[in-house]
Amino acid sequence: LGEILVQMKVLSRMQLDEVISHQMGLLQDETSRPQRRRIGELMIEKGFISQNQLEQALQRQVEFSRMRLGEILLELGHLERPQLEIAITRQLEVLNSGGASIAQFS
């Protein structure tokens, strides 16, 4: 049902992910556990991509719902594989460390 709502543009991919997380009880109070940082936010903050490039990739993700955002950004030529690997690594580090802020990453 969620995929259909995304395809019909009733929900964005991010909204669907949030609803699913909420239903699964994974969304917790910010003081008890930090939220997973979205990979697109990390890439923008590092300067790997622009907001416009992220929006273009998210729109494409609606069309090709089985593709991950990083794969789409690579395909569009907005991102290089080493940059994607850095962003994914940093996303996991922030989640595993319990840190809600983004530290500098190389």
ZIZI-V339634 format. One record per pair of residues at least 12 apart in sequence whose ideal C-beta (glycine too) atoms are under 10 Angstrom apart, sorted by the first residue. I is the first residue (numbers start at 0). J is the second residue. Records with the same first field share a line. If there is no record, write none. Layout:
I: J + J
This chain:
0: 15
1: 14 + 15 + 16 + 18 + 19 + 22 + 64
2: 15 + 64 + 65
3: 64
4: 18
5: 60 + 61 + 62 + 64
6: 61 + 62 + 64
7: 61
8: 58 + 61
10: 61
11: 57 + 58 + 60 + 61
12: 57 + 58 + 60 + 61 + 64 + 68
13: 37 + 39 + 57 + 60
15: 64
16: 35 + 37
17: 34
20: 34 + 35
29: 99
30: 99
32: 94 + 97 + 99
33: 93 + 94 + 96 + 97 + 98 + 99 + 100
34: 93 + 94 + 99
35: 90 + 91 + 93 + 94
36: 86 + 89 + 90 + 91 + 93 + 94 + 98 + 99 + 100 + 101
37: 53 + 68 + 90
38: 53 + 67 + 68 + 69 + 72 + 83 + 86 + 87 + 89 + 90
39: 52 + 53 + 54 + 56 + 57 + 60 + 68 + 69 + 72 + 86
40: 53 + 86 + 90 + 101
41: 85 + 86 + 87 + 88 + 89 + 90 + 93 + 101 + 104
42: 56 + 68 + 69 + 72 + 77 + 78 + 82 + 83 + 85 + 86 + 87 + 89 + 90
43: 86
44: 86 + 89 + 101 + 104
45: 82 + 85 + 86 + 89 + 101 + 103 + 104 + 105
46: 82
47: 72 + 77 + 78 + 79 + 81 + 82 + 83 + 85 + 86
48: 72 + 75 + 77 + 78 + 82 + 86
49: 77
51: 77
52: 72 + 75 + 76 + 77 + 78
53: 68 + 72 + 77
55: 71 + 72 + 75 + 77
56: 68 + 69 + 70 + 71 + 72 + 73 + 74 + 75 + 77 + 78
57: 71 + 72
58: 71
59: 71 + 72 + 74 + 75
60: 72
67: 83 + 87
68: 83 + 86
69: 82 + 83 + 84 + 86 + 87
70: 83
72: 86
85: 104 + 105
86: 104
88: 104 + 105
89: 101 + 102 + 103 + 104 + 105
90: 104
92: 104
